[in-house]
Amino acid sequence: MAIPHLLVVDDDADMQQMMVTFLQRNGFAAHPASTEAEIRAHMQTHRVDLILLDVMLADENGVEICARLRGELELPIILVSALSADHQRMAGYEVGADDYIAKPFNPDLLIARVKAVLRRVRRTPSLSYRRSSGIWHFDGWRYDGQRDEVHAPDGYQVILSTRETALLKTLLANPRIPLSREEIAAALSDQPDADGAGRAIDVLVGRLRSKIERNPKAPTLLRTERGIGYVLACDVTREAE
């Protein structure tokens, strides 16, 4: 399975660095952020499997940020705060937080709670975080999310099936990030543990390669990542809506 990607949101630089370093030493890919804008910017170009969100940010309220994010996606969120009264915890749970950890905390407890939340999450929500609207550019290609149209570098439209389009959108949301077959299946709302699911993903990848690769037998865009799955090996940009 792929390494879980965590986003640590805290405006205390020392606490943020401590948490990032500790999580990385315990097998997670941890990344820092300090504001809601940084959360959203990070998620536009990176996979995120769980957010550790401090409640008391300098000019923002973590509970309010949690409420806004929860209204848009099912990404697991753990609130972290020095405020530990019952009514403060309830405020976090009421807006959809998956857990609430009071500061100061035992670092080993943090790891245990993160693992527990991740175990409860069957799919990888951030794979489908980006909205289908907008226009995406990758290696000369153009995907119009509102019209579900794909245009090759020479301008010709390439027709994709619904499943091929869903796979392309998953890849565009995670450029240069290796995705396992299970993660891709989850993003496509398949059953990751179903018999033959991995083979079905292989077949789907082959069909998409036949339409976007110059040489499908020697793919350079949608590459196989040995021991993991597949990766979209190019940069992706999105036009502002």
PAFI-687583 format. One record per residue: residue in one letter; x, y negated, z of N, C-alpha, C in turn; residue number from 1. Coordinates in pm, 1 decimal, padded with zeros to 6 digits. Last residue first. Example, Ala and Ser with C-alpha at 12.3 -4.5 7.8 and 13.67 -1.06 7.14 Angstrom:
REM PAFI-687583
S 01285.0 00225.0 00708.0 01367.0 00106.0 00714.0 01290.0 -00003.0 00787.0 2
A 01319.0 00569.0 00780.0 01230.0 00450.0 00780.0 01320.0 00330.0 00780.0 1
END
This chain:
REM PAFI-687583
E -01101.5 -02926.9 -01270.4 -01240.4 -02927.5 -01316.7 -01296.8 -03068.5 -01316.1 241
A -00771.2 -02902.1 -01397.2 -00863.6 -02954.3 -01297.4 -01003.7 -02960.1 -01355.6 240
E -00644.0 -02598.3 -01526.2 -00685.3 -02735.6 -01549.8 -00783.9 -02777.5 -01443.1 239
R -00383.2 -02402.6 -01399.1 -00528.5 -02422.0 -01407.1 -00558.8 -02569.5 -01428.6 238
T -00131.7 -02166.8 -01490.1 -00173.3 -02300.4 -01451.1 -00323.2 -02313.6 -01474.4 237
V 00099.5 -01913.4 -01415.6 -00039.2 -01945.2 -01450.7 -00069.2 -02087.2 -01404.2 236
D 00386.2 -01730.0 -01532.3 00325.4 -01836.8 -01453.0 00185.6 -01865.7 -01505.0 235
C 00401.2 -01368.9 -01542.8 00417.2 -01501.7 -01602.3 00354.2 -01603.8 -01510.1 234
A 00328.2 -01086.0 -01512.3 00465.2 -01137.2 -01501.5 00482.7 -01269.5 -01575.3 233
L 00109.6 -00938.6 -01318.9 00105.9 -01033.9 -01429.4 00234.9 -01114.3 -01422.1 232
V 00163.4 -00598.8 -01230.6 00187.4 -00740.1 -01201.0 00174.2 -00821.4 -01329.1 231
Y 00063.4 -00289.2 -01067.8 00080.5 -00376.0 -01184.6 00100.8 -00521.0 -01141.0 230
G 00205.1 -00076.3 -00851.8 00090.8 -00084.2 -00942.1 00122.7 -00170.2 -01062.1 229
I 00418.8 00060.4 -00694.6 00314.0 -00027.2 -00641.5 00191.1 -00024.2 -00731.3 228
G 00606.4 00217.5 -00818.5 00579.9 00244.0 -00678.1 00470.1 00158.1 -00617.8 227
R 00684.7 -00032.8 -01052.5 00705.5 00104.1 -01007.0 00685.0 00117.9 -00856.0 226
E 00464.1 -00211.9 -01207.2 00554.7 -00231.0 -01094.9 00572.2 -00094.7 -01028.4 225
T 00412.5 -00280.3 -01545.0 00402.3 -00180.8 -01438.8 00506.4 -00209.6 -01332.5 224
R 00288.2 -00598.6 -01659.6 00392.3 -00498.0 -01642.3 00359.6 -00399.3 -01530.5 223
L 00165.3 -00788.8 -01874.3 00104.0 -00704.8 -01771.8 00193.6 -00583.5 -01751.3 222
L 00381.4 -00894.4 -02043.4 00290.5 -00975.7 -01962.4 00235.6 -00895.6 -01844.7 221
T 00518.0 -00698.9 -02174.9 00598.4 -00800.8 -02107.2 00512.7 -00890.8 -02018.8 220
P 00504.8 -00356.2 -02273.6 00439.6 -00477.3 -02221.9 00536.0 -00570.9 -02150.0 219
A 00534.8 -00171.1 -02505.5 00645.7 -00231.3 -02431.2 00595.9 -00363.1 -02371.9 218
K 00296.7 -00103.4 -02611.0 00381.1 00007.1 -02565.8 00504.9 -00042.0 -02490.4 217
P 00183.4 -00344.9 -02696.8 00126.7 -00277.5 -02579.1 00212.8 -00162.9 -02526.2 216
N 00327.3 -00616.1 -02796.1 00355.4 -00474.6 -02816.1 00305.8 -00399.6 -02692.6 215
R 00189.7 -00841.5 -02716.2 00241.4 -00835.0 -02852.4 00272.4 -00690.4 -02891.1 214
E -00110.0 -00804.9 -02524.4 00033.6 -00783.1 -02539.6 00073.6 -00783.7 -02686.9 213
I -00383.7 -00822.3 -02519.2 -00307.9 -00943.4 -02487.7 -00156.7 -00926.4 -02504.3 212
K -00499.6 -00579.5 -02595.1 -00557.1 -00703.2 -02647.6 -00472.4 -00827.1 -02620.8 211
S -00377.1 -00372.5 -02471.7 -00394.0 -00360.2 -02617.3 -00445.1 -00488.8 -02679.8 210
R -00403.4 -00446.6 -02204.4 -00273.4 -00461.4 -02271.3 -00288.8 -00458.3 -02423.2 209
L -00665.7 -00364.8 -02160.8 -00634.0 -00507.8 -02160.0 -00500.3 -00533.0 -02228.7 208
R -00631.6 -00086.4 -02177.4 -00721.3 -00154.1 -02272.0 -00690.9 -00304.0 -02277.7 207
G -00455.6 -00037.4 -01964.1 -00415.2 -00005.5 -02101.3 -00501.0 -00076.3 -02204.0 206
V -00618.9 -00109.9 -01751.5 -00498.0 -00187.0 -01778.3 -00451.3 -00162.4 -01921.5 205
L -00804.9 00100.1 -01772.8 -00848.0 -00038.5 -01791.3 -00729.4 -00128.3 -01822.2 204
V -00643.7 00320.5 -01711.4 -00708.7 00312.7 -01842.5 -00749.7 00168.6 -01872.8 203
D -00572.9 00256.9 -01448.1 -00468.8 00273.9 -01550.1 -00527.4 00260.3 -01690.3 202
I -00824.2 00263.9 -01327.9 -00752.7 00136.5 -01335.1 -00643.5 00144.5 -01441.5 201
A -00875.6 00537.8 -01347.5 -00964.1 00443.6 -01415.9 -00898.0 00306.7 -01430.0 200
R -00679.3 00640.5 -01182.2 -00670.9 00667.9 -01325.9 -00758.8 00572.5 -01405.0 199
G -00779.1 00548.3 -00936.0 -00648.3 00505.5 -00985.3 -00633.7 00526.8 -01133.6 198
A -01022.9 00685.1 -00918.3 -01022.3 00538.9 -00926.0 -00890.3 00488.0 -00980.7 197
G -01035.6 00958.5 -00883.9 -01013.9 00908.2 -01019.0 -01008.4 00758.1 -01030.6 196
D -01247.8 00938.9 -00609.6 -01168.0 01025.9 -00695.5 -01156.2 00963.5 -00834.3 195
A -01222.5 00636.8 -00416.5 -01299.7 00731.0 -00496.7 -01207.4 00813.6 -00584.9 194
D -01109.1 00441.2 -00269.7 -01072.0 00577.5 -00235.1 -01148.0 00681.6 -00317.1 193
P -01208.7 00200.3 -00368.9 -01066.1 00226.3 -00377.5 -01028.2 00371.3 -00352.0 192
Q -01476.7 00159.1 -00565.9 -01444.3 00226.7 -00441.0 -01297.8 00265.8 -00446.0 191
D -01487.6 -00174.2 -00705.5 -01487.9 -00029.5 -00715.3 -01468.2 00029.2 -00575.7 190
S -01470.2 -00447.6 -00719.0 -01582.9 -00389.7 -00646.2 -01598.3 -00240.9 -00671.7 189
L -01240.4 -00542.2 -00810.5 -01340.5 -00515.5 -00914.0 -01465.5 -00452.7 -00853.9 188
A -01092.3 -00545.7 -00581.5 -01129.0 -00675.1 -00639.8 -01235.9 -00658.8 -00747.4 187
A -01051.1 -00269.3 -00552.0 -01132.2 -00342.5 -00454.3 -01179.4 -00475.0 -00511.2 186
A -00883.6 -00216.1 -00769.5 -01014.2 -00151.7 -00763.3 -01106.5 -00225.7 -00667.1 185
I -00661.7 -00364.6 -00685.9 -00732.9 -00401.8 -00808.4 -00873.1 -00342.4 -00807.6 184
E -00590.6 -00222.1 -00457.8 -00627.2 -00363.7 -00447.1 -00705.4 -00408.2 -00569.8 183
E -00529.9 00027.8 -00569.3 -00636.6 00015.8 -00471.2 -00683.7 -00128.2 -00457.2 182
R -00312.0 -00027.9 -00726.9 -00435.6 00015.1 -00792.5 -00553.6 00001.3 -00698.4 181
S -00150.9 -00329.4 -00603.5 -00169.6 -00184.7 -00608.3 -00298.7 -00152.8 -00682.9 180
L 00022.7 -00590.7 -00756.5 -00102.7 -00544.4 -00697.9 -00111.2 -00393.1 -00709.8 179
P 00274.8 -00833.5 -00728.9 00242.1 -00694.3 -00759.4 00115.9 -00650.7 -00684.8 178
I 00245.8 -01149.7 -00849.7 00226.7 -01074.6 -00725.3 00190.9 -00931.2 -00760.9 177
R 00247.2 -01306.4 -01074.1 00377.5 -01260.9 -01023.7 00366.9 -01188.6 -00888.6 176
P -00070.4 -01444.8 -00993.6 00044.0 -01434.1 -01085.3 00172.4 -01397.1 -01013.3 175
N -00349.0 -01400.9 -00910.9 -00233.5 -01349.2 -00837.0 -00110.6 -01336.7 -00926.4 174
A -00550.5 -01479.1 -01071.7 -00554.3 -01528.8 -00933.9 -00429.8 -01491.8 -00855.5 173
L -00499.5 -01333.6 -01298.0 -00475.1 -01477.4 -01303.1 -00473.5 -01538.0 -01162.9 172
L -00588.5 -01081.3 -01211.4 -00446.2 -01102.8 -01237.8 -00412.2 -01251.3 -01239.4 171
T -00863.1 -01128.4 -01196.3 -00790.3 -01083.8 -01077.7 -00641.4 -01109.1 -01093.6 170
K -00916.1 -01190.4 -01462.6 -00934.7 -01292.9 -01360.0 -00862.3 -01256.0 -01229.9 169
L -00864.5 -00940.1 -01584.4 -00784.0 -01056.8 -01619.0 -00795.6 -01164.7 -01512.1 168
L -01069.6 -00785.7 -01469.9 -00929.0 -00753.2 -01442.9 -00840.5 -00873.2 -01472.5 167
A -01290.6 -00912.6 -01583.0 -01275.5 -00909.9 -01437.8 -01131.7 -00878.2 -01398.1 166
T -01242.8 -00855.8 -01854.5 -01243.0 -00994.3 -01809.2 -01223.4 -01001.9 -01657.5 165
E -01274.2 -00580.6 -01851.5 -01144.8 -00635.8 -01889.7 -01132.9 -00781.0 -01843.8 164
R -01545.4 -00566.6 -01783.7 -01444.3 -00510.6 -01693.4 -01305.7 -00565.8 -01724.8 163
T -01664.7 -00687.0 -02008.3 -01686.7 -00742.3 -01874.2 -01579.2 -00694.6 -01777.1 162
S -01420.0 -00700.3 -02277.9 -01537.7 -00646.1 -02211.0 -01551.5 -00710.8 -02073.9 161
L -01311.2 -00969.0 -02487.2 -01287.5 -00874.9 -02378.8 -01420.8 -00823.3 -02325.6 160
I -01193.4 -01091.3 -02788.1 -01312.4 -01046.8 -02716.1 -01274.8 -00941.5 -02613.0 159
V -01011.7 -01375.0 -02851.7 -01001.2 -01230.8 -02829.9 -01119.1 -01187.9 -02743.1 158
Q -00989.5 -01629.9 -03091.4 -01055.7 -01577.3 -02973.6 -01042.6 -01425.8 -02969.5 157
Y -00687.5 -01790.2 -03195.2 -00795.9 -01696.1 -03221.7 -00855.2 -01644.3 -03091.1 156
G -00466.8 -01942.7 -03126.7 -00597.6 -02005.7 -03128.2 -00713.9 -01911.5 -03150.6 155
D -00224.9 -01828.4 -03087.8 -00251.0 -01880.2 -03222.4 -00390.1 -01940.2 -03236.9 154
P -00241.9 -01735.8 -02822.4 -00158.3 -01852.7 -02853.6 -00182.2 -01911.2 -02991.8 153
A -00595.8 -01653.1 -02786.2 -00454.7 -01618.2 -02801.8 -00373.3 -01744.2 -02831.9 152
H -00850.2 -01707.4 -02554.1 -00791.1 -01746.5 -02681.4 -00641.9 -01716.5 -02680.7 151
V -01147.4 -01598.2 -02411.9 -01001.8 -01584.7 -02409.9 -00948.3 -01617.0 -02548.6 150
E -01425.7 -01702.8 -02222.2 -01361.9 -01690.9 -02353.9 -01209.9 -01688.0 -02337.6 149
D -01622.1 -01765.2 -02029.1 -01564.0 -01630.7 -02037.3 -01504.9 -01605.6 -02176.0 148
R -01703.6 -02018.7 -01989.7 -01758.6 -01950.9 -02108.0 -01714.0 -01805.0 -02118.1 147
Q -01571.1 -02074.0 -01754.2 -01712.9 -02105.3 -01764.2 -01777.7 -02031.3 -01880.1 146
G -01303.5 -02002.0 -01794.0 -01382.5 -01928.2 -01698.1 -01530.7 -01956.3 -01705.2 145
D -01111.3 -01956.5 -02059.4 -01214.4 -02049.6 -02016.2 -01310.2 -01973.4 -01925.1 144
Y -00773.2 -01905.5 -02098.2 -00897.0 -01840.8 -02054.9 -00992.4 -01946.3 -02001.1 143
R -00513.6 -01884.4 -02326.5 -00608.4 -01975.7 -02261.9 -00734.6 -01897.9 -02226.3 142
W -00155.6 -01832.2 -02366.0 -00294.9 -01789.9 -02372.8 -00382.7 -01888.9 -02295.8 141
G 00098.6 -01913.7 -02308.5 00040.2 -01957.2 -02435.3 -00105.3 -01919.4 -02452.5 140
D 00129.4 -01802.3 -02049.4 00213.4 -01758.0 -02159.8 00154.5 -01793.0 -02296.5 139
F -00176.8 -01916.0 -01954.9 -00070.8 -01821.8 -01917.8 00000.4 -01773.4 -02043.7 138
H -00423.4 -02121.7 -01813.9 -00322.6 -02106.5 -01918.8 -00213.5 -02012.1 -01869.6 137
W -00769.8 -02168.3 -01758.5 -00643.1 -02112.1 -01716.0 -00550.6 -02094.7 -01834.7 136
I -01024.7 -02373.2 -01651.3 -00951.1 -02324.6 -01768.5 -00810.8 -02287.8 -01725.3 135
G -01329.0 -02319.4 -01464.8 -01196.9 -02375.6 -01487.5 -01132.1 -02312.9 -01608.9 134
S -01489.4 -02051.6 -01280.0 -01489.4 -02172.8 -01360.4 -01348.2 -02228.8 -01369.8 133
S -01454.4 -01849.9 -01101.9 -01438.0 -01814.7 -01243.6 -01438.1 -01937.7 -01332.6 132
R -01252.1 -01936.4 -00817.9 -01377.8 -01937.6 -00889.4 -01352.6 -01904.2 -01036.1 131
R -01040.4 -01729.6 -00627.1 -01056.9 -01836.2 -00725.1 -01190.6 -01825.2 -00796.0 130
Y -01069.4 -01490.5 -00475.2 -01091.0 -01622.9 -00416.5 -01119.5 -01728.8 -00523.4 129
S -01027.4 -01226.1 -00516.6 -01138.6 -01286.5 -00589.5 -01168.0 -01427.5 -00539.4 128
L -00818.3 -01170.7 -00356.2 -00803.5 -01137.9 -00497.3 -00914.3 -01201.5 -00579.1 127
S -00894.8 -01221.1 -00098.9 -00830.7 -01330.8 -00170.5 -00807.9 -01299.3 -00317.1 126
P -01004.3 -00975.5 -00002.6 -01090.3 -01085.2 -00044.4 -01020.5 -01190.7 -00128.3 125
T -00959.9 -00663.0 -00054.6 -00866.2 -00774.8 -00043.6 -00938.3 -00899.8 -00092.9 124
R -01163.2 -00442.5 00153.5 -01114.4 -00495.8 00026.5 -01017.7 -00609.7 00052.3 123
R -01204.2 -00376.1 00419.0 -01186.5 -00271.1 00318.3 -01125.3 -00323.5 00189.9 122
V -01109.0 -00464.3 00726.4 -01134.2 -00524.3 00595.0 -01105.7 -00420.5 00487.4 121
R -01028.0 -00349.9 00953.2 -01172.7 -00363.2 00934.8 -01207.5 -00416.4 00796.5 120
R -00756.7 -00371.7 00942.4 -00814.4 -00237.8 00928.7 -00964.1 -00244.5 00902.7 119
L -00725.7 -00642.3 00994.8 -00697.3 -00593.6 00860.5 -00755.7 -00454.1 00838.3 118
V -00784.4 -00643.6 01268.9 -00871.8 -00714.4 01175.1 -00850.1 -00662.6 01033.7 117
A -00568.1 -00490.9 01366.0 -00705.4 -00446.7 01390.0 -00802.3 -00513.5 01292.3 116
K -00346.8 -00643.8 01295.2 -00363.6 -00510.9 01235.8 -00507.5 -00461.8 01251.1 115
V -00394.2 -00866.3 01461.0 -00388.2 -00882.5 01315.2 -00413.4 -00748.1 01247.5 114
R -00373.1 -00747.2 01712.1 -00501.7 -00805.7 01670.7 -00506.2 -00825.3 01520.2 113
A -00104.8 -00665.4 01715.6 -00211.3 -00566.5 01731.6 -00345.2 -00620.8 01682.7 112
I 00027.6 -00910.9 01691.7 00043.1 -00809.3 01587.7 -00071.4 -00708.7 01594.6 111
L -00055.0 -01028.8 01935.7 -00086.1 -01092.3 01807.6 -00078.9 -00989.1 01695.1 110
L 00064.0 -00859.8 02117.9 -00081.7 -00864.6 02110.7 -00125.8 -00926.3 01978.9 109
D 00327.3 -00925.7 02079.7 00284.8 -00790.4 02043.7 00132.0 -00781.8 02035.4 108
P 00332.3 -01187.9 02185.0 00350.2 -01165.6 02041.0 00306.0 -01026.1 01995.7 107
N 00089.8 -01294.5 02407.7 00196.1 -01196.3 02391.7 00212.8 -01168.9 02242.2 106
F 00018.1 -01646.4 02407.0 -00018.1 -01507.3 02386.5 00106.8 -01420.8 02379.0 105
P -00110.2 -01938.8 02576.2 -00000.5 -01863.5 02515.3 -00038.7 -01716.0 02504.7 104
K -00378.7 -01920.4 02337.1 -00238.4 -01950.2 02367.3 -00224.0 -01974.5 02516.8 103
A -00611.6 -01667.8 02242.3 -00579.5 -01783.2 02325.7 -00428.7 -01796.0 02343.5 102
I -00770.4 -01582.5 01947.2 -00657.4 -01552.8 02034.6 -00618.9 -01679.4 02110.3 101
Y -01038.2 -01437.8 01798.6 -00998.6 -01563.0 01863.6 -00890.5 -01527.9 01965.0 100
D -01167.6 -01314.1 01484.1 -01110.5 -01294.8 01617.1 -01066.6 -01430.7 01668.5 99
D -01307.9 -01397.1 01265.7 -01303.2 -01253.5 01292.1 -01245.7 -01221.9 01429.0 98
A -01538.2 -01669.3 01249.1 -01403.0 -01620.5 01277.3 -01408.1 -01471.6 01309.9 97
G -01792.8 -01780.2 01202.1 -01747.2 -01667.9 01121.4 -01606.3 -01621.1 01144.9 96
V -01897.2 -01965.0 01367.0 -01870.2 -02010.4 01230.1 -01805.8 -01900.7 01145.7 95
E -01915.3 -01821.6 01604.2 -02039.2 -01863.6 01538.8 -02016.9 -01912.9 01396.3 94
Y -01654.1 -01792.7 01689.3 -01724.1 -01675.6 01637.4 -01849.8 -01714.9 01559.4 93
G -01605.6 -02059.0 01774.9 -01528.4 -01998.7 01666.8 -01598.9 -01879.6 01605.4 92
A -01788.9 -02087.1 01979.4 -01795.8 -02180.1 01866.3 -01719.7 -02124.1 01747.3 91
M -01698.0 -01893.3 02157.8 -01824.8 -01871.0 02088.6 -01839.1 -01962.7 01968.3 90
R -01466.2 -02020.4 02251.4 -01455.1 -01896.5 02175.0 -01582.4 -01872.0 02093.3 89
Q -01593.1 -02226.8 02386.9 -01502.6 -02258.6 02276.3 -01479.5 -02136.0 02188.6 88
H -01735.0 -02096.4 02583.3 -01811.3 -02171.0 02483.3 -01723.7 -02209.6 02364.1 87
D -01523.4 -01980.9 02735.3 -01618.0 -01896.3 02662.2 -01692.3 -01972.6 02553.0 86
A -01200.2 -02135.8 02684.6 -01327.5 -02122.6 02755.3 -01426.2 -02044.2 02669.0 85
S -00957.5 -02186.0 02563.7 -00998.2 -02047.1 02579.4 -01127.3 -02027.7 02657.3 84
L -00742.4 -02361.2 02376.2 -00876.6 -02373.7 02433.8 -00936.9 -02234.3 02443.3 83
A -00524.0 -02308.0 02235.9 -00502.4 -02319.7 02380.1 -00635.7 -02336.0 02452.4 82
S -00579.2 -02072.8 01965.3 -00599.7 -02200.6 02033.9 -00563.8 -02192.2 02181.2 81
V -00657.6 -01939.7 01654.3 -00556.9 -01940.0 01760.6 -00566.2 -02074.8 01831.4 80
L -00874.4 -01730.8 01468.7 -00848.9 -01861.0 01528.7 -00750.4 -01845.6 01644.3 79
I -00842.8 -01548.5 01181.8 -00824.4 -01539.7 01325.8 -00793.4 -01679.6 01377.6 78
I -01025.5 -01442.4 00907.6 -00968.4 -01559.1 00974.8 -00961.4 -01531.6 01124.2 77
P -01052.1 -01278.0 00594.5 -01042.4 -01267.9 00740.4 -00970.0 -01389.3 00799.7 76
L -01261.0 -01404.0 00335.5 -01125.1 -01384.2 00383.8 -01120.5 -01377.2 00536.2 75
E -01482.2 -01436.2 00181.3 -01490.1 -01342.7 00293.4 -01352.4 -01314.5 00353.3 74
L -01575.9 -01776.7 00091.5 -01512.7 -01647.8 00069.6 -01517.1 -01563.9 00195.2 73
E -01722.0 -02007.1 00152.7 -01676.4 -01986.4 00016.1 -01623.6 -01846.5 -00010.7 72
G -01779.5 -02034.4 00417.5 -01887.7 -02058.7 00323.5 -01851.3 -02028.5 00179.8 71
R -01532.7 -02003.5 00533.1 -01625.1 -01891.2 00542.3 -01743.6 -01908.7 00448.3 70
L -01428.0 -02258.5 00491.4 -01371.7 -02145.0 00419.1 -01468.0 -02027.3 00418.7 69
R -01590.2 -02404.1 00670.9 -01591.2 -02436.2 00527.9 -01537.6 -02318.4 00445.3 68
A -01529.1 -02283.3 00916.3 -01667.3 -02284.6 00867.9 -01672.7 -02311.2 00718.3 67
C -01254.7 -02338.2 00935.6 -01300.9 -02200.0 00929.3 -01442.2 -02194.0 00871.6 66
I -01266.9 -02614.6 00965.2 -01201.8 -02557.4 00846.5 -01248.7 -02413.7 00826.8 65
E -01390.6 -02627.7 01214.3 -01459.4 -02682.6 01097.9 -01399.8 -02629.0 00968.1 64
V -01189.8 -02508.9 01369.0 -01322.4 -02447.2 01365.0 -01399.3 -02497.3 01242.9 63
G -00975.3 -02687.6 01339.7 -00966.9 -02554.6 01281.6 -01100.9 -02484.1 01272.4 62
N -00990.8 -03015.3 01245.7 -01042.6 -02920.7 01342.4 -01047.0 -02782.1 01279.1 61
E -00729.2 -03258.5 01199.8 -00833.6 -03169.4 01151.6 -00873.6 -03072.1 01262.2 60
D -00503.3 -03391.4 01265.9 -00615.7 -03473.4 01220.9 -00733.0 -03390.0 01173.9 59
A -00352.5 -03172.0 01395.7 -00335.4 -03315.0 01424.1 -00459.2 -03397.5 01389.1 58
L -00549.4 -02894.2 01517.8 -00453.1 -02953.9 01426.4 -00453.7 -03105.8 01447.7 57
M -00656.4 -02667.0 01704.7 -00628.1 -02809.2 01730.3 -00515.7 -02858.4 01640.3 56
V -00673.0 -02402.7 01611.2 -00794.8 -02481.9 01625.9 -00764.8 -02630.5 01634.2 55
D -00485.0 -02235.6 01361.5 -00486.5 -02306.2 01489.3 -00610.0 -02396.7 01495.2 54
L -00532.2 -01934.9 01204.4 -00566.6 -02077.0 01196.9 -00574.4 -02139.7 01335.4 53
L -00421.9 -01703.5 00997.8 -00411.3 -01735.4 01140.0 -00423.1 -01887.0 01150.3 52
I -00583.2 -01525.6 00744.4 -00536.5 -01657.6 00789.1 -00534.6 -01661.5 00941.4 51
L -00509.5 -01263.8 00514.9 -00562.0 -01305.3 00645.1 -00502.1 -01441.5 00679.8 50
D -00422.3 -01236.3 00257.6 -00506.4 -01129.5 00310.7 -00567.4 -01164.3 00445.7 49
V -00361.7 -01410.2 -00032.9 -00368.4 -01423.0 00112.6 -00465.5 -01317.3 00163.0 48
R -00158.8 -01468.5 -00314.9 -00254.2 -01382.0 -00247.5 -00247.5 -01408.9 -00097.9 47
H -00124.4 -01792.3 -00465.7 -00073.5 -01678.3 -00390.4 -00187.8 -01594.0 -00333.3 46
T -00234.4 -02015.0 -00582.8 -00124.2 -01948.4 -00653.1 -00071.0 -01824.9 -00582.7 45
Q -00436.3 -02109.5 -00426.6 -00451.7 -02121.2 -00571.1 -00345.6 -02042.1 -00646.2 44
M -00353.0 -02093.0 -00168.5 -00439.2 -01987.0 -00217.9 -00466.3 -01995.6 -00367.0 43
H -00208.5 -02330.4 -00138.9 -00138.4 -02201.4 -00133.1 -00223.5 -02092.0 -00195.9 42
A -00416.6 -02516.9 -00148.5 -00311.5 -02519.5 -00250.4 -00238.0 -02386.1 -00254.9 41
R -00558.6 -02448.6 00081.8 -00621.8 -02432.9 -00049.4 -00517.8 -02434.0 -00161.8 40
I -00368.7 -02509.4 00281.7 -00430.0 -02376.6 00272.3 -00481.7 -02354.2 00131.0 39
E -00323.5 -02780.2 00235.2 -00214.3 -02685.4 00210.5 -00266.5 -02541.7 00203.0 38
A -00571.9 -02880.7 00312.5 -00526.1 -02899.9 00174.4 -00414.4 -02802.3 00140.4 37
E -00572.3 -02820.3 00582.9 -00666.8 -02750.9 00494.4 -00623.8 -02763.8 00348.9 36
T -00228.3 -02793.2 00698.8 -00354.2 -02863.4 00677.5 -00446.6 -02779.2 00589.3 35
S -00002.7 -02635.6 00714.9 -00031.1 -02725.6 00827.6 -00166.7 -02794.0 00817.0 34
A 00149.7 -02313.2 00666.6 00067.1 -02424.0 00617.5 00031.6 -02508.3 00739.2 33
P 00378.6 -02043.2 00577.9 00330.8 -02153.1 00662.6 00238.1 -02249.8 00589.9 32
H 00346.0 -01685.0 00552.3 00374.8 -01814.0 00488.4 00314.2 -01926.1 00572.9 31
A 00459.2 -01348.3 00564.5 00395.2 -01461.4 00631.3 00440.9 -01592.5 00569.0 30
A 00420.7 -01030.3 00511.2 00467.1 -01143.9 00431.9 00392.1 -01265.1 00486.1 29
F 00511.9 -00807.7 00779.8 00414.6 -00886.9 00705.0 00486.3 -00989.5 00617.2 28
G 00692.1 -00669.7 00944.1 00645.8 -00608.3 00820.5 00542.2 -00683.2 00740.3 27
N 00793.0 -00801.5 01158.6 00705.7 -00688.0 01184.4 00634.3 -00638.2 01058.9 26
R 00925.5 -01018.3 01068.8 01006.1 -00911.7 01128.3 00924.4 -00785.9 01154.9 25
Q 00706.4 -01175.2 00996.3 00793.7 -01121.5 00892.4 00878.0 -01006.1 00945.7 24
L 00609.9 -01242.6 01250.6 00527.2 -01162.8 01160.6 00611.8 -01099.2 01050.7 23
F 00823.4 -01398.8 01344.6 00785.6 -01276.9 01415.8 00702.5 -01184.8 01325.4 22
T 00824.0 -01613.5 01159.4 00941.0 -01526.4 01173.2 00904.0 -01394.1 01239.1 21
V 00568.3 -01724.5 01204.7 00606.7 -01676.4 01071.5 00721.6 -01576.7 01081.6 20
M 00587.7 -01797.7 01476.1 00489.0 -01699.2 01433.0 00524.9 -01640.2 01297.7 19
M 00797.0 -01986.0 01468.0 00805.7 -01867.6 01554.4 00711.2 -01758.8 01507.3 18
Q 00693.2 -02179.3 01296.0 00811.4 -02103.8 01255.8 00826.7 -01977.3 01339.5 17
Q 00475.5 -02271.6 01454.5 00454.2 -02217.7 01320.6 00570.7 -02129.5 01277.3 16
M 00606.9 -02370.6 01678.0 00514.4 -02258.5 01692.2 00491.5 -02190.5 01557.5 15
D 00753.0 -02581.6 01553.6 00821.3 -02475.5 01627.4 00733.4 -02351.7 01641.9 14
A 00553.0 -02743.9 01436.2 00655.2 -02680.6 01352.9 00724.8 -02564.4 01423.9 13
D 00225.6 -02755.2 01466.2 00340.9 -02753.5 01555.4 00450.6 -02674.4 01483.7 12
D 00018.5 -02709.7 01299.2 00095.1 -02832.0 01274.8 00209.9 -02849.5 01373.2 11
D -00057.1 -02406.9 01136.1 -00030.0 -02472.6 01264.4 00052.3 -02597.1 01236.2 10
V -00135.6 -02119.1 00990.8 -00172.6 -02260.9 00982.4 -00159.1 -02323.5 01121.4 9
V -00005.2 -01872.0 00805.8 -00000.4 -01923.7 00942.9 -00022.4 -02074.6 00937.5 8
L -00126.4 -01617.5 00613.5 -00102.3 -01761.5 00611.3 -00114.1 -01813.2 00754.1 7
L -00000.8 -01303.1 00500.6 -00067.1 -01382.9 00603.3 -00030.6 -01530.2 00585.9 6
H -00031.0 -01017.2 00314.7 00015.3 -01155.9 00307.8 -00067.9 -01239.3 00404.6 5
P 00075.8 -00680.6 00356.1 -00025.3 -00784.3 00378.6 00037.8 -00923.5 00377.8 4
I 00227.4 -00496.7 00094.6 00250.0 -00565.9 00221.6 00142.3 -00673.4 00239.4 3
A 00033.0 -00233.7 -00056.1 00108.9 -00357.8 -00063.0 00122.2 -00420.0 00075.2 2
M 00083.3 00119.3 00000.0 00000.0 00000.0 00000.0 00087.6 -00125.4 00000.0 1
END
